Amino acid sequence: MILYGGDYYPEQWKEAKDILQEDLSLMKKAHCNTVTLGVFAWSEL
């Protein structure tokens, strides 16, 4: 299997609650099967 995806930073969009669903839809359309998630979330933890 070939991995295809990119970086995703949901912590940068906390105020825009509806953007997650749109982003997921676009990732599905692009056939993404992997993402790097939470890279900048350490400050939140």
LUMMI-30213 format. One record per atom (N, C-alpha, C): residue in one letter; x, y, z; chain. Coordinates in Angstrom, 1 decimal, decimal comma, padded with zeros to 4 digits. Each point is the difference from the previous one (the first is absolute). Layout:
N
+------+--------+--------+--------+-------+
! rest !      u !      v !      w ! kette !
+------+--------+--------+--------+-------+
!    a !      X !      Y !      Z !     A !
...
+------+--------+--------+--------+-------+
// end
This chain:
45
+------+--------+--------+--------+-------+
! rest !      u !      v !      w ! kette !
+------+--------+--------+--------+-------+
!    m !  000,8 ! -001,2 !  000,0 !     A !
!    m ! -000,8 !  001,2 !  000,0 !     A !
!    m !  000,9 !  001,2 !  000,0 !     A !
!    i ! -000,4 !  001,0 ! -000,8 !     A !
!    i !  000,7 !  001,3 !  000,0 !     A !
!    i ! -000,7 !  001,0 !  000,9 !     A !
!    l !  000,8 !  000,6 !  000,9 !     A !
!    l ! -000,6 !  001,0 !  000,9 !     A !
!    l ! -000,1 !  001,3 ! -000,8 !     A !
!    y ! -001,2 !  000,7 !  000,2 !     A !
!    y ! -000,2 !  001,2 ! -000,7 !     A !
!    y ! -000,8 !  000,9 !  001,0 !     A !
!    g !  000,6 !  001,2 !  000,3 !     A !
!    g ! -000,7 !  000,9 !  000,9 !     A !
!    g !  000,8 !  001,2 !  000,3 !     A !
!    g ! -000,1 !  000,6 !  001,1 !     A !
!    g !  000,7 !  001,2 !  000,4 !     A !
!    g ! -000,2 !  000,3 !  001,4 !     A !
!    d !  000,5 !  001,2 !  000,4 !     A !
!    d ! -000,1 !  000,5 !  001,4 !     A !
!    d ! -001,4 !  000,6 !  000,2 !     A !
!    y ! -000,5 ! -000,2 !  001,2 !     A !
!    y ! -001,3 !  000,6 !  000,3 !     A !
!    y !  000,1 !  000,5 !  001,4 !     A !
!    y ! -000,4 !  001,3 !  000,2 !     A !
!    y !  000,1 !  000,6 !  001,3 !     A !
!    y ! -001,4 !  000,6 !  000,5 !     A !
!    p ! -000,8 ! -000,9 !  000,6 !     A !
!    p ! -001,3 !  000,4 !  000,4 !     A !
!    p !  000,0 !  001,0 !  001,2 !     A !
!    e !  001,1 !  000,0 !  000,7 !     A !
!    e !  000,2 !  000,9 !  001,1 !     A !
!    e !  000,0 !  001,5 ! -000,4 !     A !
!    q !  000,3 !  000,2 ! -001,3 !     A !
!    q !  000,0 !  001,4 ! -000,5 !     A !
!    q ! -001,3 !  000,5 ! -000,4 !     A !
!    w ! -001,0 ! -000,9 !  000,0 !     A !
!    w ! -001,4 !  000,4 ! -000,4 !     A !
!    w ! -001,0 ! -000,2 !  001,1 !     A !
!    k !  000,4 !  000,2 !  001,2 !     A !
!    k ! -000,9 ! -000,3 !  001,1 !     A !
!    k ! -001,3 !  000,9 !  000,0 !     A !
!    e !  000,1 !  001,2 ! -000,6 !     A !
!    e ! -001,2 !  000,9 !  000,0 !     A !
!    e ! -000,9 ! -000,4 ! -001,2 !     A !
!    a !  000,5 ! -000,6 ! -001,0 !     A !
!    a ! -000,8 ! -000,4 ! -001,2 !     A !
!    a ! -000,5 ! -001,4 !  000,1 !     A !
!    k ! -001,0 ! -000,3 !  000,7 !     A !
!    k ! -000,5 ! -001,4 !  000,3 !     A !
!    k ! -000,4 ! -000,7 ! -001,3 !     A !
!    d ! -000,5 !  000,7 ! -001,0 !     A !
!    d ! -000,5 ! -000,7 ! -001,2 !     A !
!    d !  001,1 ! -000,3 ! -001,0 !     A !
!    i !  001,2 !  000,4 !  000,2 !     A !
!    i !  001,1 ! -000,2 ! -000,9 !     A !
!    i !  000,5 ! -001,5 !  000,0 !     A !
!    l ! -000,2 ! -000,6 !  001,1 !     A !
!    l !  000,5 ! -001,4 !  000,1 !     A !
!    l ! -000,8 ! -000,9 ! -001,0 !     A !
!    q ! -001,3 !  000,1 ! -000,1 !     A !
!    q ! -000,8 ! -000,8 ! -000,9 !     A !
!    q !  000,4 !  000,3 ! -001,5 !     A !
!    e !  000,2 !  001,3 ! -000,3 !     A !
!    e !  000,4 !  000,3 ! -001,3 !     A !
!    e !  001,4 ! -000,5 ! -000,4 !     A !
!    d !  000,9 !  000,1 !  001,0 !     A !
!    d !  001,4 ! -000,6 ! -000,2 !     A !
!    d !  000,0 ! -001,5 ! -000,2 !     A !
!    l ! -000,8 ! -000,7 !  000,8 !     A !
!    l ! -000,1 ! -001,4 ! -000,2 !     A !
!    l ! -000,6 ! -000,4 ! -001,3 !     A !
!    s ! -001,0 !  000,7 ! -000,5 !     A !
!    s ! -000,6 ! -000,2 ! -001,3 !     A !
!    s !  001,0 !  000,2 ! -001,1 !     A !
!    l !  000,8 !  001,1 !  000,1 !     A !
!    l !  001,0 !  000,2 ! -001,0 !     A !
!    l !  001,1 ! -001,0 !  000,0 !     A !
!    m !  000,4 ! -000,5 !  001,2 !     A !
!    m !  001,0 ! -001,0 !  000,1 !     A !
!    m ! -000,5 ! -001,3 ! -000,7 !     A !
!    k ! -001,3 ! -000,4 !  000,2 !     A !
!    k ! -000,5 ! -001,1 ! -000,6 !     A !
!    k !  000,0 !  000,1 ! -001,5 !     A !
!    k ! -000,4 !  001,2 ! -000,5 !     A !
!    k !  000,0 !  000,2 ! -001,4 !     A !
!    k !  001,4 ! -000,1 ! -000,6 !     A !
!    a !  001,0 !  000,4 !  000,7 !     A !
!    a !  001,4 ! -000,1 ! -000,4 !     A !
!    a !  000,6 ! -001,4 !  000,2 !     A !
!    h ! -000,8 ! -000,9 !  000,6 !     A !
!    h !  000,4 ! -001,4 !  000,3 !     A !
!    h !  001,2 ! -000,1 !  000,9 !     A !
!    c !  000,0 !  000,9 !  001,0 !     A !
!    c !  001,0 !  000,0 !  001,0 !     A !
!    c ! -000,2 ! -001,2 !  000,9 !     A !
!    n !  001,1 ! -000,7 !  000,4 !     A !
!    n ! -000,2 ! -001,1 !  000,9 !     A !
!    n !  000,9 !  000,1 !  001,2 !     A !
!    t !  000,7 !  001,1 !  000,2 !     A !
!    t !  000,8 !  000,3 !  001,2 !     A !
!    t !  000,2 !  001,5 !  000,2 !     A !
!    v !  000,1 !  000,3 !  001,3 !     A !
!    v !  000,3 !  001,4 !  000,3 !     A !
!    v !  000,9 !  000,1 !  001,2 !     A !
!    t !  000,8 !  001,0 !  000,0 !     A !
!    t !  000,8 !  000,4 !  001,2 !     A !
!    t ! -000,9 !  000,9 !  000,9 !     A !
!    l ! -000,3 ! -000,5 !  001,2 !     A !
!    l ! -001,0 !  000,7 !  000,8 !     A !
!    l !  000,6 !  000,4 !  001,3 !     A !
!    g ! -000,3 !  001,2 !  000,5 !     A !
!    g !  000,3 !  000,5 !  001,3 !     A !
!    g !  001,4 !  000,4 !  000,2 !     A !
!    v !  000,7 !  000,4 ! -001,1 !     A !
!    v !  001,4 !  000,4 !  000,1 !     A !
!    v !  000,2 !  001,2 !  001,0 !     A !
!    f ! -000,9 !  001,0 ! -000,1 !     A !
!    f !  000,1 !  001,2 !  000,8 !     A !
!    f ! -000,9 ! -000,1 !  001,2 !     A !
!    a ! -000,6 ! -001,1 !  000,3 !     A !
!    a ! -001,0 ! -000,2 !  001,1 !     A !
!    a !  000,7 ! -000,1 !  001,3 !     A !
!    w !  001,3 ! -000,2 !  000,1 !     A !
!    w !  000,7 ! -000,2 !  001,2 !     A !
!    w ! -000,2 !  001,1 !  001,0 !     A !
!    s ! -000,1 !  001,3 ! -000,5 !     A !
!    s ! -000,3 !  001,1 !  000,9 !     A !
!    s ! -001,4 ! -000,1 !  000,6 !     A !
!    e ! -000,9 ! -000,6 ! -000,7 !     A !
!    e ! -001,3 ! -000,2 !  000,6 !     A !
!    e ! -000,1 ! -001,1 !  001,1 !     A !
!    l !  000,9 ! -001,0 ! -000,1 !     A !
!    l !  000,0 ! -001,1 !  000,9 !     A !
!    l !  000,7 !  000,5 !  001,3 !     A !
+------+--------+--------+--------+-------+
// end
